[in-house]
Amino acid sequence: MLYHLFEYLQGFTDLPGAGLFHYISFRAAAAILLSLTISMVFGNRLVKMLKRLQVGETVRDLGLQGQKEKEGTPTMGGLIILGAILIPAILFARLDNIYILLMLLTTVWMGFIGFLDDYIKVFKKDKRGLAGKFKIVGQVGLGLIVGVTLFFSKEVVISEKVSEDVVLQANAFDPDEIRKVRDQYYVDTKGTLTTIPFVKEHEIDYSEMLSFLGGDYAQWGWVVFIPIVIFIVTAVSNGANLTDGLDGLATGTSAIIGATLGVFAYVSGNIIFSDYLDIMYIPNSGELVVYAAAFIGACVGFLWYNAYPAQVFMGDTGSLAIGGIIATLAIMLRKELLIPILCGIFLVENLSVMMQVSYFKWTKKKYGEGRRILKMSPLHHHYQKLGMNESKIATRFWIIGIMLAVFTVVTLKIR
């Protein structure tokens, strides 16, 4: 919003400093600072309000250390995260950018689904919350919208260099120079191209799976692309939801993932950097840096109250929104195939539950009694059962998350 305002004012007056809003780096810095401020300052008021409303967490006795002390801790704190993302994004991002509009929709959509789940649990006193089938419908619906928009929108393109022999020379931080280079040396194309790790060409086109259809097979790429998008949105949002089981675990892990995706957005949306790194150039995706910055600020700011011992839990309002944001960001940046590495914590948490449930059912059918692989699932509860302090578990998961993030970035050069 402020970008458009200062751009308008600059057309009539020589307003000092107005040109700063043309720089993504400045707007991203402003977004993260405002996001942190909203989380820490206004978050305190929301925590107090939730306490007055007695929006407390109901904790089942599972024999975990420190579990009963959490009884009554306010939940639905994801509202802090949503506000700290949406307000800076609306203020500092370009609202005529298709990627930003999709991210705003994703945040509100998944946040609303999570809010309904928390509302039913807290105010309707139904521990089951929103029925699983309705959650799935919501996740699939979002995946469908994102997939259809990215495939069919004329604003979503990839720019390819007309000649590999051309050496680009321009100031990577000057929007005007970047625009001239793009107009002169790049051509926009539609397609379902994405980044794939560990291979020389480093890219794969989903539509090639339909090459058996003949010459016009590319126009049917949506048949493959949209189901993949739906699967990723559903899987990552559920993974984030499962990871939200310890104080600060999901929040810290998500901040690390968000920072990595912010780096990808910056280099993918900049001609000079993408050319230097030999990665896909995605026009206008650099604007996602502003959104990623707001996301990072919201997660880190929420840790002010969510770090051990937590004063508030994010609930499904926050965890489902976080998962949806991460999934949609990765898909837009054509880095979704890096999710198993980057979101390794989410993946392991998901797999631990699937393995535990599957093994229990199989052994019950075979031996008459169910057996377990882990002492408890998801994985973080297994370590709690072993007697490890939850603060130490969360910190160690963060460290692993940082390692995975660094490795994800490195995969861009490991071919």
Phi, psi and omega in degrees: 000312180293329177301312182292324180296310182290330175295320178294314181295325181294336180287341182248329183228156176269069185286119181300133177086352182297329181295342180300329184288352174280345184263122180299321182300318179294314182292326177293318178297317179296321181295318182290324178293316179293321179298315178298318181297314180298315181299314187279320185276303183282339177299324180297320179294321180292321178300316179296321179295318179296325177293318179297322180281357181057043177275070186262152179283133173266120186252125175282143180280101180251010178075024180266143180299130177075009186289316184294334179293341181279348182304127178089354177296132182302140175244189184067019178293352176301340176299327176297314181297315181299314179296321182287344175268310189292317184296309178297323181296317180293323182286319191251343180270161176281120184275003173259011181265125184299325180292318179295318179298319178293323179292321177298316178298315180301314182296313181292318183298305182290326177297322179293319178298315178296321179297317178300318180297313180294320181299316180295320180293316188275310187269330178267356178057033178252105185298339181286337180068204179294133181304140183305324182294328179286326175298315181297318179300318179296317180293317179295320179299316178295315179301322179295315180297313180297313181298314180296317181296312183294327182280318189262338182293134179287344181278346180262105183222167171244138178257130180246142181289135183290333180209130179288345181281345181284130176260115184284132178229111180192161175285114185297345183254003180258110183302323182292317178295319179299318181297319180294318180297317180297315181296329186271321190243359185234151176231135182276140178223152172266160177160176181247037179290142178214166181274135177234131184282156170071012177240155188297311182288336171069007181217151178217146180251119181302325185295340180295342176294343181252018183299339180292347180282347178109195189301328183262025186297332184299328182291345178261012182301333180299334180299327178266316188296312185296315176300325178295317178298315180300315180298315183294315180300316181294314184294315183290320179295322176292323178297317178296322180296318179290327182288337180283073181229351178231155180300118175081355186293303182293323183295310181294317179298318181292324178297320179295315179297317180299321178296320179295315178294329175296320176296315179299318180297320182293313183283328180287332182265007180241122184302313185295312181292318180295324177292318180296319181275354181058050176237170183296133175263123182242102182305139176071357179285344178299336179297337179292344176300320180297317180292318178298322179297316177297322179295314179298313180300320180295317181292313181294318178297323179294332177298338178304325181249343186260349178293154184299132351280132188293137173268344180203148175254148180285333183066185178293337177305319180271315188293318179293322178295317179301313179298318179296319179297313181298314181298313182294320176301312181297320180294316180299324182273005181058040180236020185295334180283354175268354182302318179302333177273304184300316180260039182302326178297313178300318182298314181295321178298317177299311183296324181298322178290316181298316180294318181297312182293316181296315181293322180297315181294319182294315181290329178292323179288325184275319186251354180089350177218141181284138177241160185238145175279314179254160177294331177193150177238155359298175189305322183297329178288333176299316180289329174297318179297333178281357176097008181280138179295139186293333176296320179292321179298312181299316181298318180292325175295322176300316181299316177296321178299321177295317179299316180295323179295316179297317180296323178299315178296319182295331181299339179295338181248351177270103184226000000 
